[in-house]
């Protein structure tokens, strides 16, 4: 029996917090994943951090499609949690357990550098990167820094 082998396409993600139109962003992420799958003809795997808002939407859509997801954290979970409200963490924490692989950057004295390293690892581990970005430079470790 002959089996066809398709190489995986790793889809990385970086995105802004405090989204003005989360439903539109969610739809755009779904459409982008469909387009990538159609154009590559290969199975997809997701790569991202788990910040609230855009990252969460990407993770939820990836897991809905049963894509294997690599979680990249800027620091250990207990420290990462400090960037969330209680409501945001309640939505995000259950997602973390669903990753197939977890990479934690070395804890840094500078939080923004740890976020940047995590974002750059996303780019390095991905074949294509989706970004939800408003075009503003933002913080060193933010989406603008990763895109630059």
N, C-alpha and C positions, 0 to 999 in steps of 0.2 A: 504494500500500500504506500503510495506516495503522499507525503505531507508537505504542504507549502509552509515555508518559514518567512515570516515578516519581522524585520528588525523593529524594535520599539522606537517610538518617537517620544522623547521626554519634553514635556511642556512645562516650562517654568512660569512663575507668576510673581509679579510685584504690583502693589497697589496702594492707593491712598486710603487714609482713614477719613471719617466724617464725610461720607458720600452724600451729595445732594439728591441723587435719583437712584437709590439702590435697586429698584425693580428693573430699570433700564440697564443698569450695569450687569445685573444677573442675566438678563436676556442676551446682552452682548457677549458675555463670557460663554454662554451655551452655544451661541452662533459661531463664535471663534473656534471652540473645540470641535464642532461639527465640520467646519471648513478645514481645519488641520487634519482631521481624520479622513475626510474625503480626498484631500490633495495628497496625503502621504500614503494612504492605503495600508497603514500599519497600525498596530495597537498603540494606544497612548498610555503614558504614565505621567503622573503629576509630580511637580517639585515646587515647594513653596514653604514660606514661614506660615505663621498662623495668627497674624495680627488681626484685630477686629476690623469689621467692615469689608473692604474689597477682598482681602485674603480669605476671610470666612466664606464669602460668596463663591470664590473659586474652589475652595475645598469642598463645600457642600455640593456643588455641581459635579466635581470630579468623583466624589464618593457615590453620588446618585447614579453615575455611569459605571460604577464599580472599577474605576481606574486605580491601580496601585499608586499610593501617594507617599513620597519622601518628605518628611517634615524636617525643616531646617530651623533650628532655634538659635537666637543670638546668645542665650545663656540658659541655665537650667530653669526648669518649669516654675519653680517657686519664685524665682526672680522675674521671669517673664510675666507671670501673673500680675505683678505690680503695675503693669501698663494697661490694665483692664478695669472697668467698673465691675461690680458684682454681677450685673445683668449680662454684660459682654462675656465675662468668664464662664458663666453658666451655659452660654451658647457654645463657646469655643472648647472648653475642657473635654467634653465627650468626644469631640472630633480627634483630639490628639491621640487617643487610644486606638484609633482606626488607621494610623499610619503603618506602612509596612516596613519603614526604615526611619530612624530618627538620628539626626546629627546635631550635636550641640557645639557651637563655637566655643572657643576658650573664653572663659569669663574675662572681661576686660575692665580696667578701671574706668574706661570711657564708654558709656552705654551706646553713644552714637556710632562709635567704631565697631562695636560688636554687631549692631544692626547692619552696618555697611558690609561687614565681612559675611554675614548671613545672606545678604542680598547678592553679593558678588558670587558666592557659592551657588546660589540659584542659577545665575547666568552660566557659570562654568559647567554645571551639571545638566544643562538643558540644550536641546536641539533648536528650540524656538521659545521665545519668552513673550508672554502676554503682559501688558502693563495697563493699569488704570491710573492715569496721571493727568493732572490739570495743566501741565507745562511749566509750573513754578519750580524753581530750584529746590526749595524746601531745606530740610535738615541734612546733615552729612549722611546719616544712616537711612534716610527716607528714600522714597521711590525716585525722586529726582536725582539723588546721588547715585543710585544703582544704574539708572539709565545713562547718566553721563559717563 
